[in-house]
């Protein structure tokens, strides 16, 4: 099967970034809501919240089960059980949660978000609910979660070793579920339900460590909330590029996509990536 493929670049990302002006306030810069984390995995909530702030959100609302951990790290965050009257521009759900331990109240809260008007970044423990959602969605599975998602949709199992197979599988899945699907990997593949697939490949291998997916979800949420009129696949691709470039900066590596001689770099942790996001954004705005 032949696909017109878009290779995402730094120029694409720079063109998409929305720079605040003197007329902006915390709401117009983008309100990100996160219902992530749990008693077992509070770090996922901390990482997603940190990333949303670092990627430029004007207001971050947290409604999940790791309130104390989030506020200890980021006291700017508004933490309460529900959104209430806060108008959220983009939600992030599922990171650091487990569907097997979800109670009826939590299921109802997630379903309400998935059937709302705001775009939703759906990760990890909420992916099983995505097929019944009506909101605009970006699904962010890793390979194992992607296989389970396809199985739940009645799609055949595919060997994802070859990039052509990954692209075909992501495109098919996005079309079937009616949402943007982002398959994480060394070369991340993104496809909307009716758009050309996008590949982003600027990340160093050091990025493959626990928690970096939680950071990515927060970045996607911030970029969507900042510019909700953009196609979700483009906002997601820009977030992936920034995430990769932040990892380049944090690790001291040089991305092969830059055309420069590769520097090996050094190990990083997920919080390093989140903290490097402002510098990665600043590079593009010079």
N, C-alpha and C positions, 0 to 999 in steps of 0.2 A: 504494500500500500504506500502511495506517495503522499508526502505532506510538505506544504510550504512551511519552512521552519524559520523562526526568527531567533537569531543569536543576540541576546540582550547585552548591551554595552554600558560603559560609564556615561556616555553621552545620552543614552536613553534615560538613564536614571536621573541625571542632572536636569534634563528637560521636564521631568515629572515633578521634581521637588517643589513644594510650595513654600516660598519664603514669606514669613509674616511681615506685615507693614504696620505703620502707625495706627491704622484703623482697626487692627485685630485686637481681640481680647481672648481670654482663656477658652471661651466657648467656640469662637470662630476658628481658633487654631486646631480644634478637634478634640472631641470628648471620647475617650476610650473606656469602655466598661470591660472588666475581666471577672469571670466566674470560673476560677481555676484553683488548683491546689487543694490540699486535703490535710488531715492530721498526719497521714502517712507520708505525704510528699509536699510539705509546705514550700520547699525551695522552688518548685515550679511556678508558684504564684509570685514569689519574690522576683524571679528572673523575668517573667513576663511583664510585671509592673515596671521594673527597672528599665527594661527595653523600651516600653511605650513612652516613658518619660524621656529617656535619652534620645529617642528618635524624633522628638519634637512635639509630643502631645501637649495641649494646653491644660487638660484636665483629665485626671485618671480616677475612675471609680472602681472600687473593688468590692465585690459582693460574695466572695467565696469563703471557704472554711479555714483560711490561714491568715486571718486578720492581724493577729499579734505579730507574726513574722513579717508581714508586709509593712506594717507601720513602724516596726523597729528599724527597717532598712530605709523606707521612703515615707517619712511623716507627712509629706505633701499630699499623699493619696487620701481621697475621701473614701472611707470604708463604712459600709452599712449593709444590712441584709438584702435590700432590694434597691432597684434604681429609683423608685418613687417618681418624682417629677423631673428628674435629671434626664435631659434629652441626649441619649448616647448616639454618637455617630457611627461607631463600630464596636462590636462585641468580640471578645476572645473567650472561648469556652473549652473545657475538656483537659487542658494541660494539667498533669499531676493528679488526675482522677482515674478511678477504675469503675467501669460500668457494673461490674459484679457487686460492688458495695454501694451502689446508688439506691437511695430510698425513694419512696413515692413523691415526697415533697421536692426533692432535688430533681427528679425526672420532670415534674410539672414545671419547675422554674426554667430548666433548660429548654423544654418544649415551647414555653412562652417566648423565649428569646429567639428560637429557631423559626417561629411563626410571626415574628414582629416585622417592623419596617426596616430596621437598621441592618446593615451587612454584618455577617458573623464569620469569624475565623474559627473553624471547627478543628480541634486537635484531639489526639489521643483518646481519652475516655468518653468523649461525646460523639465520636465518629459513627457509632452505631445508630444514632438518632437522626443523622443528617438526611437520610432518604425520605423522611417524612416532613422535613422542614420546607417552608415556603419563602423564607427570607433569602436575599442574595447571600451566597456562601462562598467561602474559600476553604476547601478541605486540605489539611496539611499532613497526610500520613507518611510514615517511613515505609520501607518495603514490606515488612510484616503486616502492618496495619492496612496497607494498600491491598495486599492479597485477601485479607478478611473482608475489606470493603467490597471488592469485586465479587467475592463469593456470596455476600449478602445480597448483591444486586443480580445474582444469577449469571454472572459473566465467567467465562472460562479462565482457568489458571494459565498464566503466561510466564515463560522464562524471561526474566528482566535483565539478563546479562548484557544483551546487545542494546545499544541506544535506540535503534529503530523500533525494537519491540517495546521499549519503555515509552517512547513517544506514542506509538499506536495504542498502547494500553491506557495511557493517561487520557488521550483524546477520546477514546471509546467510553471510558468511565465518566468523563465530564459530560459527554453527550447523554449518557444514560441517566445520570442523576440530576442533570440540569443545573450544574454548579461548576465553579472553577475548581480544578483539582491540581494540587501541587505535590509532586512526588519528590521527596527529599533525596539527595545523593550528591556525589562528587560533582556531577552535572545535573542540576535540578531541572525537572521538566514541569512546565505549567501549561494548562490548557483550559480555556473557557468552554462553555457548552456549544458555542458556534463560532469560535475564533481560531486563528492559526496557533499552533503550539509554539511555546517559547522555551528556550534552553538558556540557563545561566550557569557559567562554569568558572567563576573567578575565585572560588574559595580555596584556601590551602588545606592540605590533609589534616593539619592540626585541629581543624574545626570539628572533626568527627569525635566528639566527646559528649558525655551526658549533660543535658540541660541546654545545649545550644538550640535545640528545636523549640524550647520554651521561649528563648530570647527571640527567635525568628517570628513566632506568633505575635509577640508584643509589637515588633517592628511593623508587621503587616497591618495590625490593627491601627497603629498610629498613622500610617500613610493613607489608609482608607479614610479614616476620620478627618484627616486634614484636607482631603480633596475627594469628596464622595461622588463627584461626577465622573471620575475616571473609570475606565473599564477595570474590573477587579483583577483580571489577569495581569494588567500592566502594573497596578499598585503592588501586587504580589511579587512580580519580577523585580521591581525596583527594590523592594524590601529584601529579597534574596541577594541582590547585588550588594546592597549596603551591608548586610550581614556578613557576606564573604569578605568585603573590603575591610570591615572592622576586625575580622579575624586575621587578615593580612597584617594590619597595623599592630594588633595585639601580639602576634607571634613573631614579628620581625621577618616574616617571609615575604617573597615577591611572587605575586600571582603569575602563573604561566600565561594567562590571558593578557597580561600587560605587555608582553613582547620582550621584557627584560630577562636577563639571566636570572634563573631562579635561585633565591637564597633559601637555605634550609629552614631557618627560623628556629622556634623553640616551643615547648608545650604551653598550652593555655587552658584556662577553665572558662566555663560559660559566662561568668560574671565579667571576666576580662573583655569578652566580646561586647557585652552590653556597654561597658564603660568606654570602649573605643568607638562607639557609634557617633558621638558628636564630632570627633576628628574626621571620620570617614565622610560625614556630611559636609563638614567644612572644606574638605579637599575639593568637592564638586562645586562649591559656591565661591571659590576664589576668582 
